[in-house]
Amino acid sequence: MQRHERRLLTKAAISVEGRISIKQSPDRAWPRDHARLRVLERAGRLQWVGTQAGPHIGGTFAIWQITEQGRARLDALAPEERP
């Protein structure tokens, strides 16, 4: 498992709702993790929830939720590989 995959899945897994979100920049571009999250979505490890306006003007967040397959992928890691 690549480091960014482990990092993003772990972040989703430890959240209360099992979700991870990223904020769109003011120029409407997405950070690099957006593409990484889309790859995890296509692999079935995350499920797309949608976009949501943030609590302040101009903030848009993309949201994914970890799937059972994503949790199983994290659980399969050897203890020394877990964050």
C-alpha positions as CSV (number, residue, x, y, z in Angstrom):
1,M,0.0,0.0,0.0
2,Q,1.3,3.4,-0.9
3,R,1.9,5.9,1.9
4,H,-0.8,8.4,0.6
5,E,-3.3,5.5,0.3
6,R,-2.7,4.5,3.9
7,R,-2.8,8.1,5.1
8,L,-6.1,8.9,3.4
9,L,-7.8,5.7,4.4
10,T,-6.7,6.1,7.9
11,K,-7.9,9.7,8.1
12,A,-11.4,8.5,6.9
13,A,-11.4,5.5,9.2
14,I,-10.7,7.4,12.4
15,S,-13.3,10.1,11.8
16,V,-16.6,9.8,13.6
17,E,-18.6,9.3,10.4
18,G,-15.9,7.5,8.5
19,R,-15.6,10.4,6.1
20,I,-12.8,12.4,4.6
21,S,-13.2,15.8,2.8
22,I,-10.9,18.2,1.0
23,K,-11.4,21.8,0.3
24,Q,-11.5,23.3,-3.2
25,S,-9.1,26.3,-3.6
26,P,-10.4,29.8,-4.3
27,D,-9.4,29.4,-8.0
28,R,-11.7,26.3,-8.1
29,A,-8.8,23.8,-8.4
30,W,-8.6,20.8,-6.3
31,P,-5.6,19.8,-4.2
32,R,-3.5,16.8,-5.3
33,D,-5.3,14.5,-2.8
34,H,-8.5,14.9,-4.9
35,A,-7.1,12.7,-7.6
36,R,-5.8,10.2,-5.1
37,L,-9.2,10.0,-3.4
38,R,-10.8,9.4,-6.8
39,V,-8.4,6.5,-7.4
40,L,-9.4,5.0,-4.0
41,E,-13.1,5.5,-5.0
42,R,-12.6,3.6,-8.3
43,A,-10.9,0.8,-6.3
44,G,-13.9,0.5,-4.1
45,R,-12.1,1.7,-0.9
46,L,-14.1,4.9,-0.7
47,Q,-17.6,5.9,-1.7
48,W,-18.3,9.4,-3.1
49,V,-20.7,11.3,-0.9
50,G,-20.8,14.6,-2.8
51,T,-19.8,18.2,-2.5
52,Q,-20.9,20.6,0.3
53,A,-20.6,24.3,0.9
54,G,-18.4,25.1,3.9
55,P,-19.4,27.3,6.8
56,H,-17.9,30.3,5.1
57,I,-18.5,32.0,1.7
58,G,-16.6,30.4,-1.1
59,G,-15.7,27.2,0.5
60,T,-16.6,23.9,-1.2
61,F,-15.6,20.5,0.1
62,A,-15.6,17.2,-1.7
63,I,-16.6,14.3,0.6
64,W,-16.0,10.5,0.5
65,Q,-16.8,7.8,3.0
66,I,-14.7,4.7,3.7
67,T,-16.2,1.4,2.6
68,E,-15.9,-2.0,4.2
69,Q,-13.4,-2.9,1.5
70,G,-11.3,0.2,2.6
71,R,-11.5,-0.8,6.2
72,A,-10.5,-4.4,5.3
73,R,-7.5,-3.0,3.4
74,L,-6.3,-1.1,6.5
75,D,-7.0,-4.1,8.8
76,A,-4.8,-6.3,6.5
77,L,-1.7,-4.2,7.2
78,A,0.9,-5.6,9.4
79,P,1.0,-3.8,12.8
80,E,4.3,-2.1,12.0
81,E,2.8,-0.6,8.8
82,R,-0.2,0.9,10.7
83,P,0.0,4.6,11.5
